[in-house]
Amino acid sequence: MPVIALLALDGVPAPQLSTPALLFGAASRTFYRRPPYELRVCAARESITTAPPCPLQVTPERGLDGLADAGTVLVTGYGACPDPPPADVLAALRAAADRGARIASIGTGAFALAATGLLDGRRATTAWSHAPELARRHPRIEVELTDWPVADGQFLTSAGVLGGKDVCVRMIEEDHGKEAALEADRQLFLMLPNPSDALRAAPRTPHSPHEPTTEPPPKNPPPPPSEPTPLTPTTTWLESNLHRPLTLTDIATHARTSVRSLNRSFRVHTGLTPLQYLLRARVRHAQWLLEHTDTPVENIPARTGLGTPANLRHHFQRLNGTTPTAYRTAYRTLVSLFAPPDEPK
């Protein structure tokens, strides 16, 4: 399981604690077969205080030992043009870099990385208002003014836009691809529920052939599997045949098992029944078509197996809290606002 150690420095802006938690949590829920992140909040002290206004006392989950086996260390900001952090923090950052961990910073967290010497001879960025001071203090760093994260080797620095949203999305894209990064961004900014969670919570109406089964959901559904499971061939087949009017018997026949065993296996490995999983996959495919294609909304039901425009609207509204048309408009507005500029050719 990928471990991200969020190194919280005293004076951290509160959004730089909450935004990574929201984004990495959203990424963990995006796909059942993706390994979830373990996000650890670490600090050198037993408690830290967030920046004003309304400073809060925060008790970190781990000390600096939490960095020891983390694949990524994300350093928060900690004030305006701050002094170097304590020596033990600098030593922990150097040790993480020496063993090859990815090291990232949010806003003035770049000052902490600069104090280690790890950024010497590299490109880096920080909040625009503090960039001149970073360049003055550390002339061996090539400081760039940009709203987007700057990557140089294993190091990733950012201006701290929206609590570090930009650098978190960049890391999710590096780990799991652009679709997962956009999905996490979508969940954070559009505030749409995860379809699998909505399926577990939504009331059941047995009259529609496209509704999930009326069996009660499990009280404590298992976490998404991080590796292929015995169901992987069947779920892959389902997702390739969404346009077909699949029944429980069809799915069980493909899986070469009984309907009873199929239901049990889906509960164990996904936390959903087969028909709940199928509906979730259909709604997700509808989302993808709305996001990435110009397919007319009225043509999407046939491509996703949702049957009719009325069924599409019903399930989309129930699981996402909005209509397909409104979703497409909001998503494209989001992408236009947060997409990085085109790279020079």
TAZIFEN-V763083 format. One record per backbone hydrogen bond with DSSP energy under -0.5 kcal/mol. NH is the residue of the N-H (numbers start at 0). CO is the residue of the C=O. If there is no record, write none. Layout:
nh = (NH:NH)
co = (CO:CO)
This chain:
nh = (3:4:4:5:5:6:6:7:7:8:10:11:15:16:17:18:20:21:22:23:24:25:26:27:28:29:29:30:33:37:38:39:39:41:41:42:47:49:50:57:57:59:60:61:65:66:67:69:70:71:72:73:74:74:75:77:80:88:89:90:91:92:93:94:95:96:97:98:99:100:101:102:103:104:105:106:108:109:110:111:112:113:114:115:115:116:116:117:118:119:120:121:123:129:130:130:131:133:134:135:136:137:140:141:142:143:145:149:150:151:154:155:156:157:162:163:164:164:165:167:168:169:170:171:172:173:174:175:176:180:181:182:183:184:185:186:187:188:189:190:190:196:197:198:199:200:201:207:210:220:224:231:233:234:235:236:237:238:239:239:240:240:243:245:250:251:252:253:254:255:255:256:261:262:263:264:265:266:267:268:269:270:270:271:276:277:278:279:280:281:282:283:284:285:286:287:288:289:290:291:292:298:299:299:300:302:303:304:305:306:307:311:312:313:314:315:316:317:318:319:320:321:326:327:328:329:330:331:332:333:334:335:336:337:338)
co = (37:2:71:3:39:4:73:5:41:6:48:8:12:13:13:14:16:17:18:19:20:21:22:23:24:25:26:26:30:1:36:3:37:5:39:61:57:55:11:47:55:57:40:40:62:63:64:66:2:2:101:4:72:103:6:78:78:85:85:86:87:88:89:90:91:92:93:94:96:95:70:153:72:155:74:157:105:106:107:107:108:109:110:111:112:112:113:112:112:116:139:118:141:126:126:127:127:129:130:131:132:133:137:121:140:123:143:156:148:154:151:102:149:104:159:160:160:161:160:163:164:165:166:167:168:169:170:171:172:176:177:178:179:180:181:182:183:184:185:185:186:193:193:194:195:196:197:204:207:217:268:228:230:230:231:232:233:234:235:236:236:237:240:243:246:247:248:249:250:251:252:251:257:258:259:260:261:262:263:264:265:265:266:265:272:273:274:275:276:277:278:279:280:281:282:283:284:285:286:287:288:295:295:296:296:298:299:300:300:300:305:307:308:309:310:311:312:313:314:315:316:315:322:323:324:325:326:327:328:329:330:331:332:333:334)
